[in-house]
């Protein structure tokens, strides 16, 4: 029997209210940070910990929030405009990239960001040469989409780029809920330890050197999952075309509730700097 992601009975008004997401807006501030440390998590994932007094007051309330990364110039200098100016220089704006904050330590004023290193765009190029003392600008997050945990289960699907958000969500989930995670990485060496108080199933899908962004591998993995039935919140983040295909299949094949199924394009084949929510 295929994985069933919603119960046949309609939820009560009280339950619908408890499961309604909230939105929070944040003041946009440009922050200057320096690299504290660089850690090689897996062959294709770096964790870079940033520090700086500008991180005071940083807030990220949603597990899939994203910040804008502002990169230094070719000479290693970060030229942030002064407060109240007209905005960022065009070259800096074009090079900006969206990344999910992995973890923030308010007391230490540090922010960890994980970089999936594949094609050499500006973010990958910067991360590969980053060292202690190097500078990086941060802007945002502009807002947070806060999803309650009051579901029977949580299905999280993504590729390497989605792992920071998946890790954050798993940290939030309470005991007594189901968490099913399906992640595509290159091979076993790129798997990460994922922990949660929830009852956790993790399914790794290996592309073995094949191009990323093929929905069929993840769709096939979904059809093999045996998990308890219930009302699930479903979250998908990967390549644009694949994310659309996964969302459609979750609703059509697995009975996912459309309002409880969020999909996002974290990247798009043939394009750069893409980050978009996929609507119905």
DAGITA-V472866 format. One record per backbone hydrogen bond with DSSP energy under -0.5 kcal/mol. NH is the residue of the N-H (numbers start at 0). CO is the residue of the C=O. If there is no record, write none. Layout:
nh: {NH;NH}
co: {CO;CO}
//
This chain:
nh: {4;4;15;16;17;18;19;21;23;25;30;30;32;32;33;34;35;36;38;40;40;41;44;45;46;47;47;48;48;49;49;50;51;53;54;55;57;64;66;67;68;69;70;72;75;78;79;84;92;93;94;95;95;96;98;101;102;104;105;108;109;110;111;112;113;114;115;116;116;117;117;120;124;125;126;127;128;128;129;129;132;133;135;136;137;138;139;143;145;145;146;147;150;151;152;153;154;155;155;156;157;158;159;161;162;162;165;166;167;168;169;170;171;171;172;176;177;178;179;180;180;181;182;183;184;184;189;190;196;196;198;199;200;202;203;204;206;207;209;214;216;217;218;219;220;221;222;223;224;226;229;231;231;232;233;233;234;235;236;237;239;242;243;244;245;246;247;248;249;250;251;252;253;253;254;255;259;260;261;262;263;264;265;265;266;270;275;277;278}
co: {2;253;11;12;13;14;16;145;143;141;28;137;30;135;50;133;48;48;46;38;44;44;41;114;38;45;112;36;46;47;110;33;108;31;51;52;54;61;98;138;96;136;68;76;72;76;77;81;88;89;90;91;92;68;66;111;111;109;103;104;104;49;102;47;99;45;113;43;114;115;118;118;120;121;122;123;124;125;125;126;34;130;32;69;30;67;28;23;21;143;144;145;148;230;230;177;232;153;179;234;181;236;183;158;158;159;161;162;163;164;165;166;167;168;168;173;151;198;153;178;200;155;202;157;182;204;186;187;169;172;176;197;178;180;201;182;184;185;206;212;213;213;214;215;216;217;218;220;221;224;3;4;229;152;231;259;154;261;156;263;266;238;239;240;241;242;243;244;245;246;247;248;248;249;250;249;256;257;233;277;235;275;237;263;237;267;264;262;276}
//
